[in-house]
């Protein structure tokens, strides 16, 4: 398959520029497109064949649900059989935006799209190209992240090309995304909204609107859960992982730097390539060659935006061992550490 890459200026484009991508989606093909979180791999959410193609292109287990992207509230009522007043308040506050909500599904939503579940995950993205594509195609778009299963999510089109070239029909290139981590996922079938995946919309933000929120134990876990039924993407399988073995080192900055320097020295003494993921505030504390800043601790948003790019860079330089600092698990830090621990396969050291 030849994959067409088409540049779309997100700040200035005409609907006609999306016409070819719309036709591909309408005919059951796959199009990668930008959202405000990461690039998504889109297909017709109401077509079992299109959903099957998504799983095949990604090498994704078929019990890992897909998120359905909509452009207006009509889409929610077309897909979900029960929408509570609380869900509508959350939608009014955070849609369009990086929030996914899970509802009981209607019969028209194929089980292939929902990973075999009777619930459907729905999101209304804010990126203009994503919204334009949904609107112009006239379909609801099922779209996981546009990467090979288990790899770091793509935050720019080059990442998508790296993983998906020759596997899908088209890639819409609108440059780097803004947020850089996937949407928050809330289970709205629970009595109290339940966070299944942390993201840019934090626990406190949800609580302020919904009056209460709980967190799935799998989110707070420091080890992977066995025999998990994946009600949302990212709950069950290793995700976001570079090829090298990654370890998170936790503790006070000076102790962390000393431990990482010792670990790197030991690996390099055996002619193994090691790299360090640090921050702007700590990068000078490391005396090894391969030190990379993920962002500034003064701005969690910069860390979230830089995380997947840094993880992919580890593969580019051929790092066999990767040692990363940890981050406070409050506000956006919870989402950052959720991804970093999964990328590390939950390997961590406390000092």
Secondary structure, DSSP 8 states (H G I E B T S, - for coil): ---EEEE--TTS--GGGGHHHHHHHHTT--EEEE-SSSEEEEEETT-HHHHHHHHHHHT--TTS--EEE-SSHHHHHHHBS---HHHHHHHHHH-SSSEEEEEEB-TTS-TTTTTT-SEEEEE----HHHHHHHHHHTS-EEEEESS-TTS---SSHHHHHHHHTTTSSEEEE----SS-S--EEEETTSSS-EEEE--SS-HHHHHHHHS--EE-HHHH-SS--TT---SSTTSSS--S--SSEEEEEES-HHHHHHHHHHHHHHHHHTT--EEEEE-TTTGGG--SS-EEE---TT-HHHHHHHHHHHHHHHHHTT-SEEEEE----STHHHHHHHHHHHHTTT-EEE-
